[in-house]
Amino acid sequence: MSGLKLAPRLQAKAWAARWVSGPSARLLVTLRVSPNAITMAGLAIVGGAAWLIADGRLLVGGIVMLAGATLDLLDGAVARLSGSASKFGAYLDSVADRVSEAAVLLGLLAYFIQDSNDLGAYLAFSAVVISTLVSYSRARAEGLGISGDVGFMGRPERVVVLGGGLLAGYPVPALGVIVAIGSITVLQRLIHVWRATR
């Protein structure tokens, strides 16, 4: 099951590494920018995006969010190229990813509450729960020594779907996609771990 579903994700990651993160990471290494500084800068930028989204500026917020998410492609690449990869850096990156995603969804929740959009508020909260479950199911699997990066809707896919929804002005359908396919992803990872531990 995992082979077919993982291949497109791996191809997308390889493309991003070759054409986006690779060249940019080499420049940042030359400039002696630390991976942890990149991580924290990305977190700050996405925090600004969350504020813009809560204020109703969805288009600008979506652009800023995607800009901040782009930095997430770079911190790991810079760490590898500079030889400064560390367990703490990997941990900080993972925590920052979770905080960034939750902040944007909280911004959307605040926006929907102000707009009296009950469906949007429910979906924003559900997206927080599902995103947490998707990430936790991977982390717990890897804690058991099992590869957990399987399924349709990992964090990169959620960022793309939500960013596209914000740019197009349709955040509610984007959240619906994240909740629906994210739920399937949790089930896929559950089945994957069950099969691996039989």
trRosetta pair geometry for C-beta under 8 A, 3 or more apart (Angstrom, degrees):
i j d omega theta_ij theta_ji phi_ij phi_ji
1 4 7.2 -73 -171 36 32 96
1 5 6.6 1 155 4 69 122
1 150 7.6 68 109 -179 95 135
1 188 7.2 -160 143 -153 130 95
1 191 7.3 -6 65 110 166 124
1 192 7.0 -130 79 -87 122 87
2 5 5.9 -78 -146 52 35 101
2 6 5.2 27 166 -23 78 120
2 147 7.9 107 -179 98 160 118
2 150 4.3 -67 -123 -122 105 128
2 192 6.0 76 -66 -118 118 123
3 6 6.3 -64 -139 36 17 103
3 7 6.5 28 162 -37 58 104
4 7 6.1 -46 -152 12 28 116
5 8 7.6 -55 -169 28 33 98
5 9 7.5 21 145 -4 61 115
5 150 6.2 70 91 -170 121 80
5 151 6.3 -1 147 -105 139 10
5 152 6.4 -81 -160 -68 115 63
5 188 7.2 -108 123 -166 171 149
6 9 5.6 -69 -161 45 46 112
6 10 5.8 44 149 -23 81 109
6 149 7.0 89 -127 114 111 85
6 150 5.8 -58 -70 -117 105 69
7 10 5.8 -59 -145 38 29 109
7 11 6.2 30 158 -20 66 106
8 11 5.5 -54 -146 36 33 113
8 12 6.3 34 155 -20 66 104
9 12 5.8 -53 -149 35 31 110
9 13 6.4 30 152 -18 64 106
9 149 7.5 -159 120 155 147 103
9 154 6.6 77 -138 15 141 131
9 156 7.5 135 -148 60 95 129
9 157 7.7 -63 -107 -45 104 113
10 13 5.6 -53 -147 37 33 112
10 14 6.3 35 154 -20 66 105
11 14 5.7 -53 -147 36 30 111
11 15 6.4 32 153 -20 64 105
12 15 5.7 -53 -148 35 31 112
12 16 6.3 30 154 -17 65 107
12 156 7.2 163 116 126 131 147
13 16 5.7 -55 -146 38 31 110
13 17 6.2 33 154 -22 65 107
13 156 7.6 -162 -80 -20 87 169
14 17 5.7 -53 -146 35 30 112
14 18 6.3 25 157 -18 64 108
15 18 6.0 -61 -149 37 28 107
15 19 6.1 -16 171 16 67 114
16 19 6.9 -76 -132 54 21 83
16 20 4.8 -37 -164 38 65 123
16 21 5.9 47 143 -5 83 104
16 73 5.9 -111 158 -138 121 135
17 20 7.4 -30 -64 54 10 79
17 21 5.2 -40 -121 55 46 113
17 22 5.5 72 162 -44 59 99
17 73 7.9 -154 -85 -172 55 104
17 77 6.9 170 -136 -95 84 126
18 22 5.6 -2 -137 2 21 141
19 22 7.2 51 -7 34 13 108
19 23 7.4 -13 -171 4 29 115
20 23 7.5 -100 -178 39 10 93
20 24 6.4 -14 163 2 53 123
20 70 7.4 -113 175 -154 127 96
20 73 5.9 -6 115 135 118 156
21 24 5.9 -73 -143 51 29 106
21 25 5.4 32 164 -28 71 115
21 73 4.1 -129 -79 149 115 102
21 74 5.5 -165 -138 -87 88 56
21 76 8.0 -3 -174 67 146 87
21 77 4.4 158 157 -27 113 158
22 25 6.0 -59 -142 33 19 109
22 26 6.7 18 160 -18 59 105
22 77 6.6 -128 -86 -161 41 143
23 26 5.9 -55 -152 32 31 111
23 27 6.7 30 153 -17 64 104
24 27 5.7 -55 -155 35 35 113
24 28 6.4 31 151 -16 68 107
24 73 7.8 66 63 100 135 108
24 74 5.6 -74 110 -106 118 118
24 77 7.8 79 78 86 85 143
25 28 5.6 -56 -147 39 34 110
25 29 6.3 39 153 -23 67 103
25 74 5.4 -179 -82 -148 83 77
25 77 3.6 -100 -83 119 157 115
25 78 4.8 -148 -150 -67 92 65
25 81 5.4 138 140 3 114 144
26 29 5.7 -49 -147 33 32 113
26 30 6.6 36 151 -20 62 103
26 81 6.4 -132 -90 -166 60 162
27 30 5.6 -54 -154 33 32 114
27 31 6.4 22 151 -10 65 109
28 31 5.6 -58 -145 45 35 108
28 33 4.4 -67 -171 49 91 121
28 38 6.9 35 -172 -76 154 131
28 74 6.3 84 3 178 158 124
28 78 5.1 -55 97 -103 126 126
29 32 7.4 34 180 -77 34 33
29 33 7.6 -83 -71 44 24 76
29 78 5.8 -179 -65 -143 83 79
29 81 4.9 -94 -65 111 150 121
29 82 4.8 -168 -128 -70 105 97
33 37 5.8 -119 -176 76 81 129
33 38 6.2 86 141 -55 115 97
33 78 6.8 -61 89 -153 90 153
34 37 4.4 96 63 2 88 105
34 38 7.2 -151 96 -6 49 83
34 78 7.7 131 174 131 22 132
34 84 6.9 -99 -143 126 79 160
35 38 5.6 -54 -154 33 37 113
35 39 6.5 40 149 -22 67 103
35 75 4.4 98 -166 -169 84 77
35 76 7.1 84 -149 -73 128 22
35 78 4.7 175 -86 87 84 108
35 79 3.9 17 -68 -63 159 92
35 82 7.3 -158 -37 42 101 130
35 84 6.1 -179 1 93 115 114
35 85 7.5 46 -1 -94 166 52
35 89 5.4 45 97 -158 128 134
35 93 7.8 -41 155 -66 108 118
36 39 5.4 -47 -149 32 37 117
36 40 6.4 31 155 -14 67 104
36 75 7.4 88 -71 -153 23 120
36 89 5.7 -108 -68 -117 90 90
36 92 6.0 21 -126 93 93 159
37 40 6.0 -57 -146 41 31 106
37 41 6.2 34 153 -22 65 107
38 41 5.7 -55 -145 36 30 112
38 42 6.4 32 155 -20 63 105
38 71 5.4 -169 177 -176 88 104
38 74 5.4 -117 -176 99 148 107
38 75 4.2 -175 91 -87 119 87
38 78 6.1 125 -5 26 153 150
39 42 5.9 -58 -155 34 27 111
39 43 6.6 27 150 -18 63 106
39 71 7.5 171 -94 136 26 111
39 72 7.9 65 -118 -106 65 61
39 75 4.6 63 -60 -111 82 159
39 89 7.5 180 -24 -161 147 76
39 92 5.6 91 126 125 162 108
39 93 5.2 -110 -114 -94 131 70
39 96 5.1 154 176 17 100 167
40 43 5.4 -50 -148 35 36 115
40 44 6.4 38 153 -20 66 103
40 96 7.1 -118 -85 -110 44 142
41 44 5.7 -53 -149 36 32 111
41 45 6.4 32 153 -19 65 106
41 71 6.0 -140 91 -151 97 162
42 45 5.7 -55 -147 36 31 111
42 46 6.3 25 157 -13 66 107
42 68 4.8 118 -162 -174 65 76
42 69 7.2 101 -163 -85 113 19
42 70 7.9 -156 -117 65 110 52
42 71 3.4 -156 -81 82 109 129
42 72 5.6 135 -171 -54 161 70
42 75 7.2 -93 -3 -35 138 123
42 96 6.8 87 83 151 105 132
42 100 6.9 -29 134 -90 93 148
43 46 6.0 -58 -146 40 29 106
43 47 6.3 36 151 -25 63 106
43 68 7.5 133 -58 -171 10 121
43 96 4.6 -95 -71 -155 120 107
43 99 6.3 24 -140 88 114 120
43 100 5.6 -118 -119 -71 65 101
44 47 5.5 -52 -150 31 31 117
44 48 6.8 34 151 -18 63 100
44 68 7.8 -158 73 -123 48 120
45 48 5.7 -52 -158 32 35 112
45 49 6.7 38 144 -20 65 102
45 64 6.2 -154 173 176 87 88
45 67 6.0 -106 167 101 140 97
45 68 3.4 -177 97 -90 110 103
45 71 6.9 120 32 2 140 138
46 49 5.1 -46 -150 32 42 118
46 50 6.5 49 149 -25 66 97
46 64 7.6 158 -105 132 36 87
46 65 5.8 62 -128 -130 77 65
46 68 3.8 -172 -53 121 77 157
46 69 6.9 85 -85 -53 117 69
46 100 4.1 35 98 -148 161 101
46 103 6.1 113 129 74 98 129
46 104 6.3 -67 -179 -53 100 105
47 50 5.6 -46 -152 29 34 114
47 51 6.8 35 149 -18 62 101
47 100 7.6 -91 -49 -116 66 68
47 103 5.6 -62 -105 172 61 160
48 51 5.6 -52 -153 33 36 112
48 52 6.5 36 150 -18 67 104
48 64 5.7 -97 101 166 101 144
48 68 7.7 163 46 -58 93 135
49 52 5.6 -54 -150 37 34 112
49 53 6.2 34 153 -20 67 106
49 61 4.8 110 -168 -164 72 70
49 62 7.5 110 -159 -68 116 13
49 64 3.9 -173 -87 98 92 105
49 65 3.8 139 179 -65 160 74
49 67 8.0 169 -66 46 126 91
49 68 6.0 -121 -12 6 131 135
49 103 8.0 99 72 114 86 110
49 104 6.1 -10 106 -102 111 98
49 107 7.3 -151 119 19 65 171
50 53 5.7 -54 -147 36 30 112
50 54 6.3 32 154 -20 64 106
50 61 7.5 107 -72 -155 12 116
50 65 7.8 97 -51 -90 58 104
50 103 4.1 -87 -63 148 158 92
50 104 5.0 -118 -89 -88 89 43
50 106 6.3 26 -163 69 126 90
50 107 3.6 -165 -166 -44 68 131
51 54 5.8 -53 -147 36 30 111
51 55 6.4 26 153 -15 63 110
51 61 8.0 -163 71 -112 46 109
51 107 6.6 -96 -47 -114 18 124
52 55 5.7 -64 -152 41 30 110
52 57 4.5 -71 180 73 89 111
52 60 5.3 -110 179 99 143 100
52 61 3.6 -175 99 -83 108 91
52 64 6.1 101 22 32 149 143
52 107 7.5 26 60 -170 50 145
53 56 7.8 80 180 -46 31 11
53 57 7.0 -95 -82 67 29 62
53 58 6.0 59 -128 -107 74 57
53 61 3.7 143 -61 177 75 162
53 62 7.7 95 -87 -49 105 61
53 65 7.5 34 -45 -48 126 127
53 104 6.4 69 18 -154 158 68
53 107 3.8 83 76 136 112 126
53 108 5.7 -41 151 -66 130 63
53 111 5.8 -87 149 -37 73 139
53 166 7.1 -63 -109 -128 113 130
54 106 7.7 -16 -75 119 117 71
54 107 4.1 -103 -45 -150 86 75
54 108 7.7 -91 -78 -42 61 21
54 110 4.0 9 -135 82 103 131
54 111 5.4 -142 -130 -52 35 83
54 114 7.9 99 -178 -2 68 135
55 61 7.9 163 49 -61 87 126
55 111 7.6 -38 32 -93 18 97
56 111 5.8 147 -80 -136 57 106
56 114 7.4 -95 -60 89 105 137
56 115 7.6 128 -102 -62 105 114
57 60 4.5 -20 152 44 113 113
57 61 5.4 130 97 -27 77 97
58 61 5.5 -61 -139 43 26 114
58 62 6.0 31 160 -25 65 105
58 111 7.5 98 -74 -160 96 164
58 166 4.9 -150 175 -158 89 81
58 169 6.3 112 93 -112 138 58
58 171 6.3 -120 -143 -39 135 124
59 62 5.8 -54 -151 31 26 111
59 63 6.7 24 152 -16 61 104
59 166 6.9 165 -95 151 29 80
59 167 6.2 73 -134 -130 69 46
59 169 7.0 -15 -67 -70 93 83
60 63 5.7 -54 -151 35 34 111
60 64 6.3 30 153 -15 67 107
61 64 5.8 -56 -144 40 31 108
61 65 6.1 36 155 -23 65 107
61 104 8.0 142 164 -139 110 91
61 107 7.0 -169 -162 139 144 146
61 166 6.1 -105 89 -172 91 138
62 65 5.6 -52 -144 35 30 114
62 66 6.4 27 158 -16 64 105
62 162 7.9 -161 -125 134 93 71
62 163 5.3 124 -167 -152 94 60
62 165 7.8 -161 -110 78 133 55
62 166 2.9 171 -82 109 120 121
62 167 4.6 -151 121 -55 151 67
63 66 6.0 -58 -151 37 28 107
63 67 6.5 31 150 -21 63 106
63 167 7.1 96 -60 -95 72 97
64 67 5.5 -53 -149 34 34 115
64 68 6.4 32 153 -17 66 104
65 68 5.8 -57 -151 38 31 109
65 69 6.2 29 152 -19 66 108
65 104 5.7 71 -123 -111 131 134
65 159 7.7 -165 146 -155 104 88
65 162 7.6 -79 132 114 151 108
65 163 6.0 -158 95 -100 113 91
65 166 6.9 72 34 48 138 164
66 69 5.4 -52 -141 38 34 113
66 70 6.5 49 152 -33 62 97
66 159 7.3 126 -109 166 67 101
66 163 4.6 84 -73 -138 107 139
66 167 8.0 10 -24 -52 139 120
67 70 5.7 -45 -157 19 31 117
67 71 7.7 36 147 -20 57 94
68 71 5.9 -46 -168 20 41 112
68 72 7.7 48 139 -24 62 95
68 100 6.8 -169 133 -149 127 130
69 72 5.3 -38 -167 15 50 119
69 73 7.9 55 142 -20 64 90
69 100 7.5 149 -87 149 75 143
69 159 4.8 141 -148 -162 156 141
69 163 7.2 -102 24 -64 151 135
70 73 5.8 -43 -171 19 48 113
70 74 7.3 37 141 -17 67 108
71 74 5.4 -62 -157 35 47 114
71 75 6.7 49 155 -34 78 95
72 75 6.7 -38 -140 14 34 106
72 93 7.5 122 -143 -164 80 99
72 97 6.5 87 -131 -98 133 96
72 100 7.8 -136 -67 52 129 166
73 76 7.8 -79 -179 39 28 98
73 77 6.8 10 148 -6 64 125
74 77 5.6 -70 -148 45 38 109
74 78 5.7 37 160 -23 77 108
75 78 5.9 -55 -146 36 28 109
75 79 6.4 31 154 -21 62 106
75 89 7.5 -164 159 177 109 105
75 93 5.7 -180 99 -105 139 119
76 79 5.5 -53 -148 34 32 114
76 80 6.5 28 156 -16 66 104
76 85 7.7 40 -153 -110 62 106
76 90 7.8 60 -107 -104 96 75
76 93 6.6 71 -61 -135 91 167
77 80 5.9 -55 -149 36 32 108
77 81 6.2 24 157 -13 67 111
78 81 5.9 -59 -141 43 29 106
78 82 5.8 10 167 -4 67 117
78 84 7.7 -22 131 52 79 112
79 82 6.4 -67 -137 47 20 98
79 84 5.3 -104 -141 79 64 77
79 85 4.0 94 152 -85 109 70
79 86 7.4 -118 -155 9 124 64
79 89 5.6 152 -111 134 144 153
80 83 7.8 25 178 -70 27 34
80 85 5.7 33 -79 -51 52 125
84 89 7.3 103 129 -48 84 161
85 89 6.3 -133 -154 65 46 138
85 90 7.3 41 -171 -48 89 100
86 89 4.4 99 56 2 84 103
86 90 7.1 -149 92 -4 47 83
87 90 5.8 -54 -151 37 33 111
87 91 6.3 34 150 -19 65 108
88 91 5.4 -56 -147 39 34 114
88 92 6.1 37 154 -21 68 105
89 92 5.7 -51 -143 36 30 112
89 93 6.3 34 155 -22 63 105
90 93 5.7 -53 -149 34 30 114
90 94 6.5 29 153 -18 63 105
91 94 5.9 -56 -151 35 31 109
91 95 6.4 26 155 -14 66 107
92 95 5.9 -58 -146 40 30 108
92 96 6.0 30 156 -19 66 110
93 96 5.8 -57 -144 38 27 111
93 97 6.4 34 154 -25 62 104
94 97 5.7 -50 -152 29 31 115
94 98 6.8 27 153 -15 63 103
94 139 7.7 102 -169 -94 142 124
95 98 5.9 -56 -154 35 34 109
95 99 6.3 30 152 -16 68 108
96 99 5.7 -55 -144 40 33 110
96 100 6.0 37 156 -24 67 107
97 100 5.8 -55 -147 34 26 112
97 101 6.4 21 159 -15 62 108
97 135 7.7 170 111 -123 116 141
97 155 6.2 -1 178 -153 126 161
98 101 6.1 -58 -149 38 28 107
98 102 6.2 24 157 -15 65 111
98 132 7.4 67 -147 -108 108 76
98 135 6.3 164 -94 130 101 170
99 102 5.9 -60 -145 41 29 108
99 103 6.1 33 155 -27 65 108
100 103 5.8 -56 -148 31 27 113
100 104 6.7 22 157 -15 62 104
101 104 6.1 -56 -153 34 31 107
101 105 6.4 23 154 -11 65 110
101 131 5.5 -152 147 160 139 151
101 155 6.9 -101 -71 -138 142 104
101 158 7.1 35 -134 112 126 136
101 159 7.8 -94 -100 -77 98 85
102 105 5.8 -61 -147 44 32 108
102 106 6.0 37 153 -23 68 107
102 128 5.9 67 -125 -134 78 103
102 131 7.7 -169 -73 88 68 135
102 132 7.8 46 -80 -67 107 101
103 106 5.6 -54 -146 36 29 113
103 107 6.4 35 151 -22 63 102
104 107 5.5 -50 -153 31 33 116
104 108 6.7 32 149 -16 64 102
104 162 7.0 92 132 147 138 147
105 108 5.5 -49 -150 36 37 113
105 109 6.4 44 148 -23 65 101
105 124 5.3 156 -174 -171 82 84
105 125 7.9 137 158 -83 114 26
105 127 5.3 -156 -128 93 132 113
105 128 4.8 170 117 -70 150 88
105 131 7.2 -160 -40 14 153 147
106 109 5.4 -48 -147 33 35 116
106 110 6.5 37 153 -19 65 101
106 124 7.8 133 -89 161 20 120
106 128 7.5 66 -59 -85 71 133
107 110 5.8 -53 -150 35 31 110
107 111 6.4 33 150 -20 64 106
108 111 5.4 -53 -147 36 35 114
108 112 6.2 31 156 -18 68 105
108 120 7.1 -123 163 167 97 103
108 124 4.5 -168 103 -116 107 129
108 171 6.0 -162 -135 168 124 145
108 175 7.2 168 148 -73 155 133
109 112 5.9 -56 -147 37 29 107
109 113 6.4 31 154 -21 64 106
109 121 5.7 77 -147 -137 71 71
109 124 4.1 -173 -74 116 77 142
109 125 6.2 82 -107 -57 126 74
109 128 7.9 -12 -47 -31 133 129
110 113 5.8 -54 -147 34 30 112
110 114 6.4 28 156 -15 64 107
111 114 6.0 -60 -152 38 29 109
111 115 6.1 14 155 -8 65 116
111 120 7.7 -71 95 137 89 138
112 115 5.6 -65 -141 49 31 105
112 117 4.2 -92 -155 69 84 103
112 118 7.7 153 159 -68 111 9
112 120 3.5 -158 -120 103 133 114
112 121 4.2 -169 110 -61 127 72
112 124 5.9 -172 11 -9 141 137
113 116 7.6 29 -178 -75 30 33
113 117 7.9 -80 -50 45 20 70
113 121 5.6 85 -66 -98 71 128
115 120 7.3 8 74 54 122 147
117 120 3.8 22 123 24 120 121
117 121 6.3 148 93 -21 69 85
117 172 7.3 -114 167 -80 135 125
118 121 5.7 -58 -149 36 32 111
118 122 6.3 30 156 -18 68 106
119 122 5.9 -55 -149 37 30 110
119 123 6.3 24 156 -14 65 109
119 172 6.3 45 112 -147 108 128
120 123 5.8 -60 -145 41 30 108
120 124 6.1 33 156 -24 66 105
120 171 6.9 57 -140 98 115 105
120 172 4.9 -82 -93 -95 89 100
120 175 7.0 109 -144 35 63 153
121 124 5.8 -51 -144 33 29 112
121 125 6.6 25 157 -13 63 105
122 125 6.1 -59 -152 39 29 107
122 126 6.1 28 152 -18 65 111
123 126 5.4 -54 -142 41 33 113
123 127 6.1 40 155 -26 66 103
123 172 6.2 109 46 -148 155 68
123 175 3.9 102 143 125 120 129
123 176 5.9 -52 -134 -67 140 62
123 179 5.9 -111 -150 -26 82 142
124 127 5.7 -51 -149 31 29 113
124 128 6.9 35 150 -21 60 99
124 175 6.0 -59 -74 -131 53 151
125 128 5.7 -48 -157 27 37 114
125 129 6.8 32 149 -15 66 104
126 129 5.6 -55 -152 38 37 111
126 130 6.1 30 154 -15 71 109
126 175 7.6 105 67 166 98 105
126 179 4.7 28 121 -116 119 130
127 130 5.8 -54 -138 42 31 107
127 131 5.8 34 161 -21 66 109
127 158 8.0 139 -169 -154 106 121
127 175 5.1 -90 -51 -151 136 92
127 178 4.9 38 -125 103 108 129
127 179 5.5 -87 -78 -66 69 87
127 182 7.3 115 -135 16 63 159
128 131 6.0 -57 -144 37 23 110
128 132 6.4 23 156 -18 60 109
129 132 5.9 -60 -153 36 27 111
129 133 6.4 24 153 -17 64 108
130 133 5.6 -55 -147 38 33 111
130 134 6.3 36 154 -22 67 103
130 178 6.8 147 85 140 135 84
130 179 5.4 163 -8 -127 157 57
130 182 3.8 90 153 116 126 135
130 183 5.9 -68 -127 -61 124 68
130 186 6.9 -115 -152 -32 77 128
131 134 5.8 -50 -147 33 31 112
131 135 6.4 25 156 -12 63 108
131 155 7.6 77 -157 -102 99 77
131 158 6.2 93 -110 -142 108 167
131 178 7.2 -9 -64 168 97 119
131 182 6.4 -56 -70 -145 52 150
132 135 6.0 -61 -149 42 29 106
132 136 5.9 25 157 -17 67 113
133 136 5.7 -56 -136 41 28 109
133 137 6.0 32 162 -25 65 106
133 182 7.6 109 67 156 103 104
133 186 4.9 0 131 -104 118 133
134 137 6.1 -54 -147 31 24 110
134 138 6.9 21 154 -14 58 105
134 151 7.5 -138 -143 90 102 151
134 153 6.5 -83 -121 101 153 90
134 154 6.9 179 159 -121 126 43
134 155 7.6 165 110 -57 124 68
134 158 7.9 156 67 -43 158 137
134 182 5.4 -86 -50 -159 132 94
134 185 5.2 23 -118 105 111 126
134 186 5.8 -98 -82 -70 64 81
134 189 7.4 137 -142 -4 58 146
135 138 6.0 -59 -157 35 32 109
135 139 6.3 26 152 -15 68 110
135 155 6.8 50 -84 -61 102 109
136 139 5.6 -57 -143 41 35 109
136 140 5.9 32 159 -19 70 108
137 140 6.0 -51 -139 38 27 108
137 141 6.4 31 157 -21 60 107
137 148 6.4 176 125 -168 67 124
137 186 5.6 158 -27 -135 156 70
137 189 4.2 103 140 107 130 146
137 190 6.7 -70 -146 -57 133 70
137 193 7.7 -133 -176 -19 91 136
138 141 5.8 -58 -150 35 29 111
138 142 6.3 21 157 -13 65 108
138 148 3.5 150 -145 120 57 124
138 149 6.0 53 -138 -74 124 55
138 154 7.7 59 -60 -124 150 99
138 189 6.5 -88 -67 -133 62 148
139 142 5.9 -59 -147 41 29 107
139 143 6.3 36 151 -25 64 105
139 148 7.0 -104 -17 65 19 162
140 143 5.4 -50 -149 32 34 117
140 144 6.8 27 152 -13 62 103
140 148 7.3 117 61 -98 56 154
140 193 7.9 -2 104 -103 97 159
141 144 5.8 -63 -159 39 34 106
141 146 4.5 -82 178 82 88 102
141 147 7.1 -16 132 101 120 20
141 148 3.2 138 66 -83 129 113
141 189 6.4 -116 -39 -177 143 105
141 192 7.3 11 -126 99 150 109
141 193 5.0 -125 -109 -87 105 117
141 196 7.9 76 -156 53 106 148
142 145 7.4 59 -170 -76 37 12
142 146 6.7 -112 -83 67 33 53
142 147 7.0 31 -92 -120 82 27
142 148 5.0 -91 -37 3 84 117
144 193 7.1 80 59 -147 147 112
144 197 7.3 -33 157 -80 145 120
146 192 7.6 153 155 132 125 95
146 193 5.7 120 101 -118 158 78
146 196 4.7 111 -132 120 131 157
146 197 7.3 -65 -63 -53 148 89
147 150 7.2 91 120 -35 93 99
148 189 6.0 41 -163 -147 85 117
148 192 7.5 138 -129 98 52 134
148 193 7.3 10 -107 -68 89 106
149 154 6.5 19 -153 -97 82 143
150 188 5.9 -136 120 137 99 110
150 189 5.9 152 66 -93 94 71
150 192 4.9 131 56 -78 152 163
151 154 6.8 130 79 -53 94 78
151 184 7.2 159 -158 114 106 76
151 185 3.6 101 161 -142 140 80
151 186 7.8 72 -126 -27 162 23
151 188 3.9 147 -97 77 96 138
151 189 5.6 -49 -35 -45 133 86
151 192 7.8 -108 -45 -18 91 138
152 157 6.9 -139 146 127 62 175
152 181 5.2 -92 100 -179 128 110
152 184 6.2 13 30 95 125 117
152 185 5.4 -121 48 -78 73 97
152 188 7.1 127 -2 -6 78 158
153 157 4.9 -124 -136 90 53 134
153 158 6.1 77 178 -59 93 85
153 161 7.9 -21 -135 -4 105 145
153 178 6.8 148 -168 -142 141 56
153 181 4.3 126 -46 122 136 102
153 182 4.7 -101 101 -83 145 58
153 184 7.2 96 8 64 116 90
153 185 4.3 -117 48 -38 88 143
154 157 5.5 98 52 14 60 102
154 158 7.2 -115 110 -6 33 93
154 185 7.2 -178 -59 -155 49 148
155 158 5.5 -56 -146 36 35 112
155 159 6.3 37 157 -22 68 103
156 159 5.7 -54 -150 33 32 112
156 160 6.4 30 154 -17 66 106
157 160 5.7 -55 -148 37 34 111
157 161 6.2 30 156 -16 68 108
157 181 7.8 -91 132 114 134 136
158 161 5.9 -57 -143 40 30 108
158 162 6.0 22 162 -11 67 112
158 178 5.4 72 -131 -128 90 113
158 182 7.0 45 -88 -81 115 116
159 162 6.2 -61 -142 44 24 104
159 163 5.8 25 160 -19 63 114
160 163 5.8 -56 -140 40 24 111
160 164 6.2 25 159 -19 61 109
161 164 5.9 -57 -148 37 26 111
161 165 6.4 26 154 -19 62 107
161 174 5.2 156 152 -159 83 91
161 177 5.4 -135 -169 95 139 128
161 178 5.7 167 97 -67 138 90
162 165 5.6 -54 -147 36 33 113
162 166 6.4 31 155 -18 66 104
162 171 7.4 32 -154 -138 72 82
162 174 5.3 126 -109 150 43 130
162 175 7.3 56 -107 -74 90 63
162 178 6.4 24 -61 -58 95 141
163 166 5.8 -55 -148 36 31 109
163 167 6.3 26 156 -16 66 108
164 167 5.9 -57 -144 39 30 108
164 168 6.0 16 161 -8 66 114
164 174 6.5 167 78 -107 81 127
165 168 6.1 -64 -140 46 25 102
165 170 5.1 -97 -152 88 76 69
165 171 4.7 107 139 -107 114 41
165 172 7.8 -171 -173 32 129 31
165 173 6.4 -169 -123 73 116 77
165 174 2.4 -75 -55 -33 152 146
165 175 7.1 177 139 -23 172 64
165 177 7.9 -172 -61 29 130 120
166 169 7.7 36 -178 -71 28 28
166 171 5.7 40 -83 -84 62 98
166 174 7.3 -65 -28 30 61 166
170 173 4.8 -9 156 33 112 111
170 174 6.2 126 109 -22 79 94
171 174 5.4 -62 -149 41 38 115
171 175 6.1 39 156 -21 72 104
172 175 5.8 -53 -148 35 30 110
172 176 6.5 35 151 -22 63 104
173 176 5.3 -52 -149 34 37 117
173 177 6.5 40 153 -21 67 99
174 177 5.8 -51 -153 32 33 111
174 178 6.5 33 150 -18 65 105
175 178 5.5 -53 -147 37 36 113
175 179 6.2 34 155 -18 68 105
176 179 5.9 -55 -145 38 29 108
176 180 6.1 22 160 -14 65 111
177 180 6.0 -60 -141 42 26 106
177 181 5.8 2 171 4 67 114
178 181 6.8 -62 -129 50 19 92
178 182 5.3 24 166 -24 59 123
179 182 5.8 -55 -131 41 17 113
179 183 6.4 24 161 -25 57 106
180 183 6.1 -58 -158 28 24 110
180 184 7.0 19 148 -13 60 104
181 184 5.4 -48 -152 35 42 115
181 185 6.4 49 147 -25 67 101
182 185 5.3 -50 -149 32 36 117
182 186 6.7 41 152 -21 65 97
183 186 5.8 -46 -153 29 34 112
183 187 6.8 32 149 -14 63 104
184 187 5.6 -57 -155 39 36 112
184 188 6.2 41 147 -24 68 104
185 188 5.4 -48 -144 33 34 115
185 189 6.4 31 157 -16 65 103
186 189 6.0 -58 -151 38 29 107
186 190 6.4 33 150 -22 64 107
187 190 5.5 -52 -147 34 33 115
187 191 6.4 31 155 -16 66 104
188 191 5.9 -57 -150 38 29 108
188 192 6.2 33 151 -23 64 108
189 192 5.3 -50 -143 35 34 117
189 193 6.3 31 158 -15 66 103
190 193 6.1 -58 -150 38 27 105
190 194 6.3 30 152 -21 63 109
191 194 5.5 -54 -146 37 32 115
191 195 6.3 30 157 -17 66 105
192 195 6.1 -58 -151 37 26 107
192 196 6.3 21 154 -16 63 112
193 196 5.6 -58 -143 41 33 111
193 197 6.1 15 162 -8 68 113
194 197 6.3 -70 -144 44 24 98
194 198 6.7 44 154 -50 62 95
195 198 5.9 -35 -152 -3 33 117
